Amino acid sequence: MPAPYIDLSYVQVGLAASLILINGAASVALGLGLERSLLIASIRTIVQLLLLGLVLQWAFQLDQWYEVVPLLIVMTLVAGITAVQRNQRRYPGIWWSTLVSVWASSWLITGFALLVVFGATDKWYQPQYAIPLLGMVLGNTLNGISLGLNTMTESLVTERRRVEAMLTLGATRWEAASPMVRHAIRTGMIPIINSMMVVGIVSLPGMMTGQLLSGTAPISAVKYQIVIMFLIASATALGTASAVVLSYGHLFNRDHQFLFNRLDRDR
């Protein structure tokens, strides 16, 4: 029989938070100079998560699609903006292509989960499911997209001479850029593939751990985690591939010219 759910008090949370003193002591002893960063990170962790708890407590009480959808839109916009900001090099159109990639991949996969996997055809917008599912998909998708875009742009800068030489010798834009495109998409997908390789053996995912701590039967928690892992994997692949291919379209024209001048740092 599973143990009863333990409702943590703020004192218990504070005891766990006090473990950050170990990090601080290590920083002082080794002269790492991380004390200020650790303090700021600790305060932000507490404040941001408490605010999130208040927002979700309010959001879970919403019962109309036009109340839930604006929250999902804000989440998606923030994810798209974050994905662009993590990229060191920008080009005209990066904001549009990234937002489209994030939006299409995350909403398509989350919609499939809500409508097909969970069968919530009547109230697909239930905040208890829609918000956490989209949040997990977005978080991993933006990581894949930012890694893919950064790899794509940096590879094009590094391989500029080779790309331009191939184009000069008559290669098409795809023939010249395809190695960088494939490398970028592969790089964006590596983190989720690594996670899938060791999930359940080396690491216990956060969602599954939370369900287990709340008293959910282990098999039920495992089923949910399997669903989440495949949702995240498919959304990451779709979003990364879309963003990288769109960036390729912005940086090479139909005359098979490499528009290197469009690339700039922190545009």
C-alpha positions in Angstrom: 0.0 0.0 0.0 1.5 3.4 -1.1 2.5 5.8 1.6 0.2 8.8 2.1 0.9 12.1 0.4 3.1 14.4 2.4 2.0 18.1 2.2 5.2 20.0 2.7 5.2 23.0 5.1 7.2 26.2 4.4 9.6 25.2 7.1 10.3 21.9 5.3 10.8 23.8 2.1 13.2 26.1 3.9 15.2 23.2 5.2 15.7 21.9 1.6 16.6 25.4 0.4 19.2 25.8 3.1 21.3 23.1 1.3 22.4 25.9 -1.1 24.8 26.9 1.7 26.9 23.9 0.6 27.3 25.5 -2.8 28.1 28.8 -1.1 30.7 27.2 1.2 32.4 25.5 -1.8 32.5 28.7 -3.7 34.1 30.6 -0.8 36.6 27.8 0.0 37.7 27.4 -3.6 37.5 31.1 -4.5 35.0 30.6 -7.3 33.3 33.9 -6.8 29.8 32.5 -7.3 28.3 33.7 -4.0 26.3 36.5 -5.5 25.1 34.4 -8.5 24.0 31.7 -6.1 22.1 34.2 -3.9 20.4 35.7 -6.9 19.6 32.3 -8.4 18.2 31.1 -5.1 15.9 34.1 -4.7 14.7 33.9 -8.3 14.0 30.2 -7.9 11.8 30.8 -4.8 10.0 33.9 -6.1 9.4 32.5 -9.6 8.1 29.2 -8.5 5.8 30.7 -5.8 4.4 33.1 -8.5 3.9 30.2 -10.8 2.1 28.3 -8.1 -0.3 31.3 -7.6 -0.9 31.6 -11.3 -1.5 27.9 -11.8 -3.9 27.8 -8.9 -5.9 30.6 -10.6 -5.5 29.1 -14.1 -6.7 25.6 -13.1 -10.0 27.2 -12.1 -10.7 28.5 -15.6 -13.4 26.7 -17.5 -13.7 28.4 -20.9 -11.4 28.0 -23.9 -11.2 31.8 -24.4 -9.7 32.1 -20.9 -7.1 29.3 -21.3 -6.0 30.0 -24.9 -4.5 33.5 -24.2 -2.3 31.9 -21.5 -1.1 29.3 -24.0 -0.4 32.0 -26.5 1.7 34.0 -24.0 3.7 30.8 -23.1 4.4 30.1 -26.8 5.5 33.7 -27.5 7.9 33.7 -24.5 9.3 30.4 -25.7 9.8 31.7 -29.2 11.5 34.9 -28.0 13.8 32.9 -25.7 14.8 30.6 -28.5 15.9 33.6 -30.7 17.7 35.4 -27.8 19.9 32.3 -27.2 21.2 32.5 -30.7 24.4 34.5 -31.0 23.9 35.4 -34.7 20.7 36.9 -36.2 19.4 37.4 -39.7 16.4 39.2 -41.1 13.4 36.9 -40.6 14.8 34.9 -37.6 12.0 36.1 -35.3 9.3 35.1 -37.7 10.7 31.7 -38.7 11.5 30.8 -35.0 8.0 31.8 -33.7 6.3 29.9 -36.5 8.5 26.8 -35.8 7.8 26.9 -32.1 4.1 27.6 -32.5 3.4 25.0 -35.2 5.4 22.2 -33.6 4.3 22.6 -30.0 0.6 23.3 -30.7 0.4 20.5 -33.3 1.9 17.9 -31.0 0.1 19.1 -27.8 -3.2 19.2 -29.8 -2.6 15.6 -30.9 -2.0 14.6 -27.3 -5.1 16.3 -26.0 -7.5 15.3 -28.8 -6.2 11.8 -29.8 -4.1 10.4 -26.9 -6.2 11.7 -24.0 -9.4 11.9 -26.1 -10.5 15.2 -24.6 -12.6 16.2 -27.6 -15.2 18.1 -25.5 -13.0 20.1 -23.2 -9.6 19.9 -24.9 -8.6 23.2 -23.2 -8.8 21.8 -19.7 -6.0 23.8 -18.0 -5.0 20.8 -15.8 -3.8 19.1 -19.0 -3.3 21.8 -21.6 -1.0 24.1 -19.6 1.4 21.5 -18.2 1.6 19.5 -21.5 2.3 22.6 -23.6 4.8 23.8 -21.0 6.8 20.6 -21.1 6.7 20.5 -24.9 7.7 24.2 -25.3 10.6 23.9 -22.8 12.3 21.1 -24.7 11.3 22.4 -28.2 12.9 25.8 -27.6 16.1 24.1 -26.5 16.2 22.1 -29.6 15.5 25.1 -31.8 18.0 27.3 -30.2 20.7 24.7 -30.4 19.9 24.0 -34.1 19.8 27.6 -35.1 23.0 28.4 -33.3 24.8 25.4 -34.9 23.4 26.3 -38.3 24.6 30.0 -38.3 27.9 29.3 -36.7 28.6 26.4 -39.1 27.8 28.7 -42.1 30.2 31.3 -40.8 33.0 28.7 -40.2 32.4 27.0 -43.5 31.8 30.2 -45.6 34.7 29.6 -48.0 33.8 26.1 -48.7 30.1 26.9 -49.2 30.9 29.8 -51.6 33.5 27.7 -53.4 30.9 25.0 -54.1 28.4 27.5 -55.3 31.0 29.1 -57.6 31.7 25.6 -59.1 28.1 25.1 -59.9 26.6 23.4 -56.9 23.1 24.2 -55.9 22.3 26.0 -52.7 21.1 22.7 -51.1 24.2 20.8 -52.1 26.3 23.5 -50.5 24.3 23.9 -47.4 22.9 20.5 -46.7 25.8 19.3 -44.5 25.3 22.3 -42.2 21.5 21.8 -42.2 21.8 18.1 -41.2 24.4 18.9 -38.6 22.2 21.6 -37.1 19.1 19.4 -36.9 21.1 16.5 -35.5 22.6 18.8 -32.8 19.2 20.1 -31.8 17.8 16.6 -31.4 20.8 15.1 -29.4 19.6 16.2 -25.9 16.2 14.6 -26.2 17.7 11.4 -27.7 20.2 11.2 -24.8 17.4 11.7 -22.3 15.4 8.9 -23.9 18.5 6.6 -23.8 18.8 6.8 -20.0 15.3 7.6 -18.8 14.2 5.2 -16.1 17.7 3.8 -15.7 20.0 6.8 -14.9 17.4 9.5 -14.5 13.9 9.6 -13.1 11.9 12.4 -14.9 10.4 15.2 -13.0 6.8 14.6 -14.0 7.0 10.9 -13.1 8.7 11.7 -9.8 6.0 14.3 -8.9 3.3 11.8 -9.6 5.0 9.1 -7.5 5.4 11.5 -4.6 1.7 12.4 -4.8 0.7 8.8 -4.5 0.0 7.8 -8.1 0.5 4.2 -8.9 3.9 3.6 -10.5 2.6 2.0 -13.6 0.2 4.9 -14.2 3.0 7.4 -13.7 5.2 5.4 -16.1 2.4 5.5 -18.8 2.2 9.3 -18.5 5.9 9.7 -18.7 6.2 7.5 -21.8 3.5 9.7 -23.5 5.4 12.9 -22.5 8.8 11.6 -23.7 7.4 10.8 -27.2 5.5 14.1 -27.3 8.7 16.0 -26.5 10.8 14.0 -28.9 8.4 14.6 -31.9 7.9 18.3 -31.1 11.6 18.9 -30.8 12.3 17.2 -34.1 9.6 19.0 -35.9 10.4 22.4 -34.4 14.2 22.1 -34.9 13.9 20.9 -38.5 11.4 23.6 -39.3 13.5 26.4 -37.8 16.8 25.2 -39.5 15.2 24.8 -42.9 13.5 28.2 -42.7 16.9 29.7 -41.8 18.4 28.0 -44.8 15.7 29.7 -46.9 16.5 33.1 -45.5 20.3 32.8 -46.0 20.3 31.3 -49.6 18.3 32.8 -52.5 16.8 31.2 -55.5 19.8 32.2 -57.6 21.9 29.8 -55.4 23.7 32.6 -53.7 24.9 32.6 -50.0 23.7 35.8 -48.4 26.4 35.9 -45.8 25.9 39.7 -45.2 22.6 38.9 -43.6 24.3 37.1 -40.7 25.2 39.4 -37.9 25.8 39.1 -34.2 22.9 40.2 -31.9 20.9 41.8 -34.7 
